[in-house]
Amino acid sequence: MALLFENYTIAFDLDGTLVDTAPDLVRATNEIMDLLELPHCDLDDMRKIVGRGARAAVVSAAGLHDRTLSDEELQVLLPIFLQTYEKGISLRSKVYDGAHQCLKLLKEEGAKLVICTNKPTHLANKVLEELGILHDFLGVYGPESTPKIKPDPLHLLTAINGVNGDRNNAILVGDSENDVIAAQEANIPVIVTSFGYTTKKASDLGADAFFDHYDQLFELLVSFIKPT
């Protein structure tokens, strides 16, 4: 009997899709806010900022208080941010409820699983390992793995090709407009979370579908399998 996801590749974004990383990102960001003598950034603000890289996180957090950072300041602050974040990368971050079980089911049904994230690869590997799900993936493709990152489709296609996947039998699971644009330009179906890091509602992102809990994702993915 054929496996449901035999010959299928399921690519996952990381922050806001598989893992709620905002609590540790806000912890590192607020170390910088203390150095700048600015009020702390809260979790709701952080969840709107995450996904565009460390520089954007620090610049955006300071910008909430109308503070503009010079290139010279950022050269000093960004290494502090990254060191602080990495040192406690999984102190407060959590895999979303039901994701462990969903990944297990997908693997049992033959799916190739891969991470496609704008998070630096070594940080993505570290958080996935510390939270116990790195072994579920055949590869982790961060910004260093491709000349162009999401929303450019090359990033997604690089991840799929890297695990010997077929773009014609691939699906992306993400949480943001970057994910939707990358998938659509690659002509790949995309499903988004309703609890991710975006300023838009999931229903307004233009994805093929969205889900509220990982209990729903497996059957939703099944519905995208092409008839043979």
Secondary structure, DSSP 4 states (H G I P E B T S, - for coil): ---TTTT-EEEE--BTTTEE-HHHHHHHHHHHHHHTT-PPPPHHHHHHHTTS-HHHHHHHHHHTTTPPPPHHHHHHHHHHHHHHHHHTTTSS-EEPTTHHHHHHHHHHTT-EEEEE-SS-HHHHHHHHHHTT-GGG-SEEE-GGGSSS-TTSHHHHHHHHHHTT--GGGEEEEESSHHHHHHHHHTT--EEEESSSS-SS-GGGS--SEEESSGGGHHHHHHTTPPP-
